[in-house]
Amino acid sequence: MTLGAELARLIRAAGPISIAHYMSEALANPRLGYYTTRDPFGAEGDFITAPEVSQMFGEMVGLWCVDLWERLGRPARFHLAEAGPGRGTLIRDALRAARVQPAFTATAQLHLIEVSPTLRTLQADALAGVAVGGGPTWHAEFATVPDDAPLILISNELLDALPIHQYQRTRQGWRERLVDCAGENAFRIVLAAEPPEDLRHLPAALAGAPIGAIAEISPAAHALIEQVARRVVATGGAALMIDIGRTESTPGETLQAVKRHAGHPVFERPGESDLAAYVDFAALVQSARAAGARTFGPTTQGAFLAALGIAARAGRLQAGKPPEQAARIDAERRRLVDADQMGALFKVVAIADPELAALAGFAAAP
């Protein structure tokens, strides 16, 4: 039975489901979910992430982690974690760059937060022979990462895949948009008849949105941010999160599906395409601050990488290379930083222990 058939049977029996429920099943169903059953990354997959574009991305993140470790006073033991590590490309490249400070890798306890058995295998292969103080240890959720030492957490394109709820403003107030059946293995959007029970994460900026406006809220993202914020406040450290999103809370539907590097209907053949929605960084920053953390950013990926010195790194990689290889390296750099490519669309935010007054790549925090 396909996942679409399973979801249709559920809806016929119990009624329409939330978009969050649909996303959760489509992406993470243990038997038929998108991420649990395949390697979606790279030219042969459905999409390419920044770590797959160039080694420079992971190297810049690795150097950021070393800089943070030094700002923390070079702790003799700390937890280095990545949430949603994909193929393991980012953490592998980050650890290679971090070897400039051998004490960093020697004391890092490595943790990978990943639910997909398929991707865990790829991560293990990517990290074969990579030396760290301890690990890697895999976790199904952030909550099981130990809290007995400072934390350095990184994530790239994780938050946009966390399930969202959609709400539409009507003359009667906000109503949740739900997924209903529209025939055999076909789905459609309907509005709930009653107002939602919980709108605590609805940004104040959307309170006066016009009739017909759509708000997207991810309780899962807020819960993760709050957990991370409390952790770094309690144990020290910071989290670096990079994702597609907006710096202000604005209405609009951004939920999208991708298959074979092209757009795909969101409700067609669930479990066979990637689903993602823009991250509301302004709302998540508010959740982090409410939990006691200091935040840096959001800034653009392009500005962040430029501040860390990606141009100089590209120059070193180009030195002595044939013209065509040097041009390829420059094209990779531009794809990561240029505003008309990934540089402006992707944003970067850090959630930190309030004792940290500054972090590399960011302007001074308020």
PASERO-671394 format. One record per residue (C-alpha): residue in three letters; residue number from 1; x, y, z. Coordinates in steps of 0.02 Angstrom, whole numbers, padded with zeros to 5 digits. Layout:
! residues N
+------+--------+--------+--------+--------+
: pase : vexkol :      u :      v :      w :
+------+--------+--------+--------+--------+
:  ALA :    NUM :      X :      Y :      Z :
...
+------+--------+--------+--------+--------+
***
This chain:
! residues 366
+------+--------+--------+--------+--------+
: pase : vexkol :      u :      v :      w :
+------+--------+--------+--------+--------+
:  MET :      1 :  00000 :  00000 :  00000 :
:  THR :      2 :  00064 :  00173 : -00043 :
:  LEU :      3 :  00076 :  00311 :  00086 :
:  GLY :      4 : -00057 :  00406 : -00011 :
:  ALA :      5 : -00176 :  00259 :  00008 :
:  GLU :      6 : -00138 :  00247 :  00194 :
:  LEU :      7 : -00171 :  00432 :  00221 :
:  ALA :      8 : -00332 :  00424 :  00119 :
:  ARG :      9 : -00393 :  00279 :  00225 :
:  LEU :     10 : -00352 :  00376 :  00384 :
:  ILE :     11 : -00445 :  00531 :  00323 :
:  ARG :     12 : -00598 :  00432 :  00270 :
:  ALA :     13 : -00604 :  00352 :  00441 :
:  ALA :     14 : -00565 :  00501 :  00554 :
:  GLY :     15 : -00588 :  00658 :  00450 :
:  PRO :     16 : -00468 :  00787 :  00378 :
:  ILE :     17 : -00293 :  00798 :  00451 :
:  SER :     18 : -00180 :  00948 :  00481 :
:  ILE :     19 : -00046 :  00994 :  00356 :
:  ALA :     20 :  00079 :  00961 :  00496 :
:  HIS :     21 :  00015 :  00781 :  00508 :
:  TYR :     22 :  00025 :  00763 :  00319 :
:  MET :     23 :  00204 :  00830 :  00315 :
:  SER :     24 :  00259 :  00721 :  00459 :
:  GLU :     25 :  00196 :  00564 :  00373 :
:  ALA :     26 :  00259 :  00614 :  00201 :
:  LEU :     27 :  00435 :  00650 :  00263 :
:  ALA :     28 :  00462 :  00535 :  00411 :
:  ASN :     29 :  00342 :  00387 :  00403 :
:  PRO :     30 :  00452 :  00241 :  00461 :
:  ARG :     31 :  00407 :  00131 :  00312 :
:  LEU :     32 :  00358 :  00249 :  00172 :
:  GLY :     33 :  00424 :  00422 :  00217 :
:  TYR :     34 :  00531 :  00524 :  00100 :
:  TYR :     35 :  00684 :  00541 :  00211 :
:  THR :     36 :  00674 :  00370 :  00291 :
:  THR :     37 :  00681 :  00274 :  00127 :
:  ARG :     38 :  00807 :  00363 :  00014 :
:  ASP :     39 :  00957 :  00476 : -00013 :
:  PRO :     40 :  00877 :  00633 : -00087 :
:  PHE :     41 :  01035 :  00739 : -00101 :
:  GLY :     42 :  01147 :  00786 : -00246 :
:  ALA :     43 :  01133 :  00791 : -00434 :
:  GLU :     44 :  01063 :  00614 : -00440 :
:  GLY :     45 :  00934 :  00654 : -00306 :
:  ASP :     46 :  00800 :  00786 : -00291 :
:  PHE :     47 :  00896 :  00939 : -00230 :
:  ILE :     48 :  01070 :  01003 : -00189 :
:  THR :     49 :  01109 :  01084 : -00021 :
:  ALA :     50 :  01250 :  01207 :  00014 :
:  PRO :     51 :  01371 :  01075 :  00083 :
:  GLU :     52 :  01352 :  00980 : -00082 :
:  VAL :     53 :  01387 :  01137 : -00183 :
:  SER :     54 :  01562 :  01160 : -00113 :
:  GLN :     55 :  01677 :  01103 :  00025 :
:  MET :     56 :  01699 :  01287 :  00068 :
:  PHE :     57 :  01529 :  01293 :  00151 :
:  GLY :     58 :  01570 :  01159 :  00279 :
:  GLU :     59 :  01744 :  01229 :  00303 :
:  MET :     60 :  01677 :  01401 :  00348 :
:  VAL :     61 :  01555 :  01321 :  00471 :
:  GLY :     62 :  01697 :  01219 :  00546 :
:  LEU :     63 :  01804 :  01374 :  00573 :
:  TRP :     64 :  01653 :  01461 :  00652 :
:  CYS :     65 :  01639 :  01316 :  00774 :
:  VAL :     66 :  01824 :  01329 :  00819 :
:  ASP :     67 :  01805 :  01516 :  00847 :
:  LEU :     68 :  01655 :  01484 :  00960 :
:  TRP :     69 :  01753 :  01352 :  01058 :
:  GLU :     70 :  01890 :  01478 :  01089 :
:  ARG :     71 :  01762 :  01608 :  01146 :
:  LEU :     72 :  01696 :  01478 :  01268 :
:  GLY :     73 :  01869 :  01467 :  01346 :
:  ARG :     74 :  01926 :  01310 :  01256 :
:  PRO :     75 :  01827 :  01187 :  01363 :
:  ALA :     76 :  01917 :  01021 :  01392 :
:  ARG :     77 :  01758 :  00929 :  01342 :
:  PHE :     78 :  01608 :  00987 :  01242 :
:  HIS :     79 :  01467 :  00918 :  01135 :
:  LEU :     80 :  01475 :  00953 :  00948 :
:  ALA :     81 :  01307 :  00910 :  00869 :
:  GLU :     82 :  01227 :  00923 :  00699 :
:  ALA :     83 :  01039 :  00914 :  00678 :
:  GLY :     84 :  00986 :  00842 :  00510 :
:  PRO :     85 :  01160 :  00794 :  00447 :
:  GLY :     86 :  01107 :  00735 :  00273 :
:  ARG :     87 :  01246 :  00632 :  00197 :
:  GLY :     88 :  01370 :  00691 :  00329 :
:  THR :     89 :  01455 :  00808 :  00206 :
:  LEU :     90 :  01440 :  00964 :  00312 :
:  ILE :     91 :  01508 :  00890 :  00473 :
:  ARG :     92 :  01647 :  00800 :  00380 :
:  ASP :     93 :  01706 :  00960 :  00296 :
:  ALA :     94 :  01685 :  01058 :  00457 :
:  LEU :     95 :  01793 :  00936 :  00555 :
:  ARG :     96 :  01927 :  00938 :  00420 :
:  ALA :     97 :  01939 :  01127 :  00432 :
:  ALA :     98 :  01936 :  01119 :  00622 :
:  ARG :     99 :  02099 :  01022 :  00622 :
:  VAL :    100 :  02186 :  01192 :  00620 :
:  GLN :    101 :  02155 :  01182 :  00808 :
:  PRO :    102 :  02194 :  01000 :  00855 :
:  ALA :    103 :  02131 :  01022 :  01034 :
:  PHE :    104 :  01957 :  01060 :  00964 :
:  THR :    105 :  01937 :  00893 :  00875 :
:  ALA :    106 :  02024 :  00800 :  01016 :
:  THR :    107 :  01897 :  00859 :  01144 :
:  ALA :    108 :  01738 :  00860 :  01038 :
:  GLN :    109 :  01604 :  00733 :  01081 :
:  LEU :    110 :  01513 :  00712 :  00915 :
:  HIS :    111 :  01324 :  00688 :  00906 :
:  LEU :    112 :  01215 :  00670 :  00750 :
:  ILE :    113 :  01027 :  00697 :  00764 :
:  GLU :    114 :  00950 :  00591 :  00626 :
:  VAL :    115 :  00794 :  00482 :  00612 :
:  SER :    116 :  00831 :  00403 :  00442 :
:  PRO :    117 :  00921 :  00234 :  00444 :
:  THR :    118 :  00972 :  00263 :  00263 :
:  LEU :    119 :  01054 :  00430 :  00300 :
:  ARG :    120 :  01136 :  00366 :  00460 :
:  THR :    121 :  01228 :  00238 :  00355 :
:  LEU :    122 :  01288 :  00373 :  00235 :
:  GLN :    123 :  01343 :  00483 :  00380 :
:  ALA :    124 :  01444 :  00340 :  00454 :
:  ASP :    125 :  01529 :  00313 :  00287 :
:  ALA :    126 :  01569 :  00500 :  00269 :
:  LEU :    127 :  01647 :  00505 :  00442 :
:  ALA :    128 :  01747 :  00344 :  00428 :
:  GLY :    129 :  01923 :  00383 :  00487 :
:  VAL :    130 :  01878 :  00556 :  00553 :
:  ALA :    131 :  01953 :  00573 :  00727 :
:  VAL :    132 :  01859 :  00659 :  00868 :
:  GLY :    133 :  01865 :  00647 :  01055 :
:  GLY :    134 :  01709 :  00541 :  01063 :
:  GLY :    135 :  01571 :  00476 :  00950 :
:  PRO :    136 :  01489 :  00493 :  00833 :
:  THR :    137 :  01333 :  00450 :  00930 :
:  TRP :    138 :  01165 :  00453 :  00841 :
:  HIS :    139 :  01005 :  00522 :  00916 :
:  ALA :    140 :  00825 :  00523 :  00857 :
:  GLU :    141 :  00795 :  00691 :  00942 :
:  PHE :    142 :  00892 :  00836 :  01015 :
:  ALA :    143 :  00829 :  00801 :  01192 :
:  THR :    144 :  00943 :  00649 :  01211 :
:  VAL :    145 :  01104 :  00744 :  01173 :
:  PRO :    146 :  01195 :  00748 :  01342 :
:  ASP :    147 :  01186 :  00909 :  01442 :
:  ASP :    148 :  01343 :  00889 :  01549 :
:  ALA :    149 :  01458 :  01002 :  01447 :
:  PRO :    150 :  01448 :  01154 :  01332 :
:  LEU :    151 :  01356 :  01131 :  01167 :
:  ILE :    152 :  01401 :  01182 :  00990 :
:  LEU :    153 :  01255 :  01138 :  00877 :
:  ILE :    154 :  01243 :  01164 :  00689 :
:  SER :    155 :  01101 :  01134 :  00567 :
:  ASN :    156 :  01075 :  01169 :  00383 :
:  GLU :    157 :  00906 :  01154 :  00298 :
:  LEU :    158 :  00825 :  01069 :  00447 :
:  LEU :    159 :  00697 :  01196 :  00508 :
:  ASP :    160 :  00613 :  01212 :  00337 :
:  ALA :    161 :  00569 :  01027 :  00340 :
:  LEU :    162 :  00487 :  01030 :  00512 :
:  PRO :    163 :  00297 :  01012 :  00500 :
:  ILE :    164 :  00193 :  01170 :  00488 :
:  HIS :    165 :  00012 :  01213 :  00520 :
:  GLN :    166 : -00075 :  01332 :  00401 :
:  TYR :    167 : -00212 :  01451 :  00455 :
:  GLN :    168 : -00322 :  01561 :  00346 :
:  ARG :    169 : -00403 :  01722 :  00406 :
:  THR :    170 : -00590 :  01723 :  00373 :
:  ARG :    171 : -00727 :  01843 :  00422 :
:  GLN :    172 : -00758 :  01730 :  00571 :
:  GLY :    173 : -00574 :  01732 :  00624 :
:  TRP :    174 : -00429 :  01613 :  00594 :
:  ARG :    175 : -00470 :  01437 :  00532 :
:  GLU :    176 : -00347 :  01295 :  00508 :
:  ARG :    177 : -00319 :  01230 :  00332 :
:  LEU :    178 : -00338 :  01041 :  00332 :
:  VAL :    179 : -00301 :  00901 :  00209 :
:  ASP :    180 : -00454 :  00805 :  00148 :
:  CYS :    181 : -00482 :  00669 :  00018 :
:  ALA :    182 : -00527 :  00719 : -00158 :
:  GLY :    183 : -00544 :  00547 : -00236 :
:  GLU :    184 : -00433 :  00395 : -00243 :
:  ASN :    185 : -00260 :  00444 : -00175 :
:  ALA :    186 : -00300 :  00627 : -00211 :
:  PHE :    187 : -00307 :  00767 : -00084 :
:  ARG :    188 : -00374 :  00943 : -00065 :
:  ILE :    189 : -00372 :  01085 :  00061 :
:  VAL :    190 : -00527 :  01121 :  00167 :
:  LEU :    191 : -00553 :  01243 :  00311 :
:  ALA :    192 : -00593 :  01185 :  00487 :
:  ALA :    193 : -00767 :  01235 :  00545 :
:  GLU :    194 : -00710 :  01289 :  00718 :
:  PRO :    195 : -00574 :  01411 :  00772 :
:  PRO :    196 : -00406 :  01335 :  00820 :
:  GLU :    197 : -00376 :  01293 :  01002 :
:  ASP :    198 : -00196 :  01352 :  01005 :
:  LEU :    199 : -00129 :  01505 :  00914 :
:  ARG :    200 :  00003 :  01555 :  01041 :
:  HIS :    201 :  00140 :  01555 :  00908 :
:  LEU :    202 :  00043 :  01668 :  00789 :
:  PRO :    203 :  00157 :  01821 :  00768 :
:  ALA :    204 :  00084 :  01985 :  00827 :
:  ALA :    205 :  00128 :  02056 :  00656 :
:  LEU :    206 : -00005 :  01944 :  00578 :
:  ALA :    207 : -00146 :  01988 :  00697 :
:  GLY :    208 : -00215 :  02116 :  00576 :
:  ALA :    209 : -00186 :  02015 :  00417 :
:  PRO :    210 : -00320 :  02040 :  00282 :
:  ILE :    211 : -00461 :  01918 :  00250 :
:  GLY :    212 : -00395 :  01771 :  00151 :
:  ALA :    213 : -00218 :  01787 :  00217 :
:  ILE :    214 : -00126 :  01627 :  00261 :
:  ALA :    215 : -00012 :  01607 :  00411 :
:  GLU :    216 :  00112 :  01463 :  00427 :
:  ILE :    217 :  00167 :  01411 :  00602 :
:  SER :    218 :  00283 :  01270 :  00652 :
:  PRO :    219 :  00258 :  01217 :  00834 :
:  ALA :    220 :  00394 :  01087 :  00806 :
:  ALA :    221 :  00520 :  01222 :  00758 :
:  HIS :    222 :  00472 :  01329 :  00907 :
:  ALA :    223 :  00489 :  01179 :  01024 :
:  LEU :    224 :  00662 :  01139 :  00956 :
:  ILE :    225 :  00720 :  01320 :  00968 :
:  GLU :    226 :  00658 :  01332 :  01147 :
:  GLN :    227 :  00748 :  01170 :  01193 :
:  VAL :    228 :  00909 :  01230 :  01114 :
:  ALA :    229 :  00896 :  01400 :  01197 :
:  ARG :    230 :  00871 :  01325 :  01369 :
:  ARG :    231 :  01017 :  01207 :  01342 :
:  VAL :    232 :  01144 :  01340 :  01293 :
:  VAL :    233 :  01087 :  01452 :  01435 :
:  ALA :    234 :  01111 :  01309 :  01559 :
:  THR :    235 :  01273 :  01232 :  01494 :
:  GLY :    236 :  01353 :  01366 :  01385 :
:  GLY :    237 :  01378 :  01365 :  01198 :
:  ALA :    238 :  01279 :  01413 :  01045 :
:  ALA :    239 :  01182 :  01345 :  00898 :
:  LEU :    240 :  01208 :  01398 :  00717 :
:  MET :    241 :  01055 :  01373 :  00606 :
:  ILE :    242 :  01053 :  01403 :  00419 :
:  ASP :    243 :  00894 :  01389 :  00317 :
:  ILE :    244 :  00781 :  01460 :  00184 :
:  GLY :    245 :  00666 :  01589 :  00259 :
:  ARG :    246 :  00611 :  01765 :  00298 :
:  THR :    247 :  00679 :  01890 :  00423 :
:  GLU :    248 :  00506 :  01964 :  00458 :
:  SER :    249 :  00340 :  01881 :  00500 :
:  THR :    250 :  00231 :  01902 :  00346 :
:  PRO :    251 :  00077 :  01809 :  00283 :
:  GLY :    252 :  00087 :  01696 :  00133 :
:  GLU :    253 :  00088 :  01515 :  00082 :
:  THR :    254 :  00265 :  01448 :  00056 :
:  LEU :    255 :  00240 :  01259 :  00074 :
:  GLN :    256 :  00318 :  01178 : -00079 :
:  ALA :    257 :  00373 :  01009 : -00145 :
:  VAL :    258 :  00527 :  00969 : -00248 :
:  LYS :    259 :  00566 :  00814 : -00351 :
:  ARG :    260 :  00709 :  00794 : -00474 :
:  HIS :    261 :  00764 :  00974 : -00447 :
:  ALA :    262 :  00595 :  01044 : -00501 :
:  GLY :    263 :  00434 :  01096 : -00419 :
:  HIS :    264 :  00308 :  00958 : -00385 :
:  PRO :    265 :  00125 :  00962 : -00327 :
:  VAL :    266 :  00125 :  00961 : -00137 :
:  PHE :    267 : -00018 :  00837 : -00121 :
:  GLU :    268 :  00031 :  00719 : -00260 :
:  ARG :    269 :  00106 :  00549 : -00213 :
:  PRO :    270 :  00157 :  00591 : -00033 :
:  GLY :    271 :  00321 :  00514 :  00021 :
:  GLU :    272 :  00400 :  00532 : -00151 :
:  SER :    273 :  00449 :  00716 : -00148 :
:  ASP :    274 :  00530 :  00835 : -00026 :
:  LEU :    275 :  00419 :  00956 :  00068 :
:  ALA :    276 :  00478 :  01120 :  00143 :
:  ALA :    277 :  00412 :  01289 :  00199 :
:  TYR :    278 :  00500 :  01454 :  00229 :
:  VAL :    279 :  00563 :  01479 :  00406 :
:  ASP :    280 :  00494 :  01628 :  00503 :
:  PHE :    281 :  00658 :  01680 :  00584 :
:  ALA :    282 :  00582 :  01830 :  00672 :
:  ALA :    283 :  00459 :  01719 :  00766 :
:  LEU :    284 :  00593 :  01590 :  00811 :
:  VAL :    285 :  00710 :  01726 :  00875 :
:  GLN :    286 :  00572 :  01783 :  00991 :
:  SER :    287 :  00551 :  01605 :  01058 :
:  ALA :    288 :  00738 :  01591 :  01089 :
:  ARG :    289 :  00745 :  01757 :  01181 :
:  ALA :    290 :  00593 :  01711 :  01286 :
:  ALA :    291 :  00689 :  01556 :  01341 :
:  GLY :    292 :  00832 :  01666 :  01401 :
:  ALA :    293 :  00956 :  01651 :  01256 :
:  ARG :    294 :  01048 :  01788 :  01164 :
:  THR :    295 :  01021 :  01787 :  00976 :
:  PHE :    296 :  01130 :  01844 :  00832 :
:  GLY :    297 :  01054 :  01880 :  00663 :
:  PRO :    298 :  00965 :  01833 :  00560 :
:  THR :    299 :  01087 :  01884 :  00425 :
:  THR :    300 :  01100 :  01820 :  00248 :
:  GLN :    301 :  01203 :  01669 :  00205 :
:  GLY :    302 :  01303 :  01774 :  00084 :
:  ALA :    303 :  01348 :  01905 :  00214 :
:  PHE :    304 :  01389 :  01772 :  00343 :
:  LEU :    305 :  01506 :  01674 :  00231 :
:  ALA :    306 :  01588 :  01833 :  00168 :
:  ALA :    307 :  01622 :  01890 :  00346 :
:  LEU :    308 :  01702 :  01721 :  00385 :
:  GLY :    309 :  01823 :  01739 :  00238 :
:  ILE :    310 :  01754 :  01627 :  00101 :
:  ALA :    311 :  01833 :  01737 : -00034 :
:  ALA :    312 :  02006 :  01709 :  00040 :
:  ARG :    313 :  01973 :  01522 :  00054 :
:  ALA :    314 :  01918 :  01515 : -00128 :
:  GLY :    315 :  02077 :  01606 : -00177 :
:  ARG :    316 :  02184 :  01477 : -00088 :
:  LEU :    317 :  02091 :  01334 : -00171 :
:  GLN :    318 :  02113 :  01417 : -00341 :
:  ALA :    319 :  02300 :  01444 : -00322 :
:  GLY :    320 :  02397 :  01342 : -00449 :
:  LYS :    321 :  02240 :  01265 : -00524 :
:  PRO :    322 :  02204 :  01258 : -00711 :
:  PRO :    323 :  02090 :  01399 : -00771 :
:  GLU :    324 :  01937 :  01288 : -00790 :
:  GLN :    325 :  01955 :  01220 : -00612 :
:  ALA :    326 :  01985 :  01393 : -00541 :
:  ALA :    327 :  01828 :  01454 : -00631 :
:  ARG :    328 :  01728 :  01310 : -00557 :
:  ILE :    329 :  01784 :  01355 : -00381 :
:  ASP :    330 :  01734 :  01536 : -00408 :
:  ALA :    331 :  01565 :  01481 : -00477 :
:  GLU :    332 :  01537 :  01376 : -00321 :
:  ARG :    333 :  01580 :  01524 : -00210 :
:  ARG :    334 :  01461 :  01637 : -00305 :
:  ARG :    335 :  01321 :  01508 : -00293 :
:  LEU :    336 :  01340 :  01510 : -00104 :
:  VAL :    337 :  01353 :  01699 : -00079 :
:  ASP :    338 :  01275 :  01793 : -00225 :
:  ALA :    339 :  01108 :  01874 : -00191 :
:  ASP :    340 :  01029 :  01804 : -00349 :
:  GLN :    341 :  01079 :  01626 : -00302 :
:  MET :    342 :  01084 :  01556 : -00124 :
:  GLY :    343 :  01161 :  01706 : -00039 :
:  ALA :    344 :  01003 :  01807 :  00000 :
:  LEU :    345 :  00871 :  01670 :  00004 :
:  PHE :    346 :  00956 :  01577 :  00145 :
:  LYS :    347 :  00971 :  01657 :  00317 :
:  VAL :    348 :  01084 :  01622 :  00465 :
:  VAL :    349 :  01043 :  01641 :  00649 :
:  ALA :    350 :  01136 :  01595 :  00808 :
:  ILE :    351 :  01058 :  01554 :  00976 :
:  ALA :    352 :  01184 :  01579 :  01115 :
:  ASP :    353 :  01222 :  01583 :  01299 :
:  PRO :    354 :  01190 :  01764 :  01351 :
:  GLU :    355 :  01368 :  01772 :  01418 :
:  LEU :    356 :  01430 :  01772 :  01237 :
:  ALA :    357 :  01441 :  01954 :  01185 :
:  ALA :    358 :  01497 :  01922 :  01004 :
:  LEU :    359 :  01505 :  01783 :  00876 :
:  ALA :    360 :  01600 :  01772 :  00713 :
:  GLY :    361 :  01502 :  01816 :  00557 :
:  PHE :    362 :  01371 :  01922 :  00646 :
:  ALA :    363 :  01351 :  02103 :  00694 :
:  ALA :    364 :  01344 :  02138 :  00880 :
:  ALA :    365 :  01191 :  02066 :  00965 :
:  PRO :    366 :  01065 :  02182 :  01049 :
+------+--------+--------+--------+--------+
***
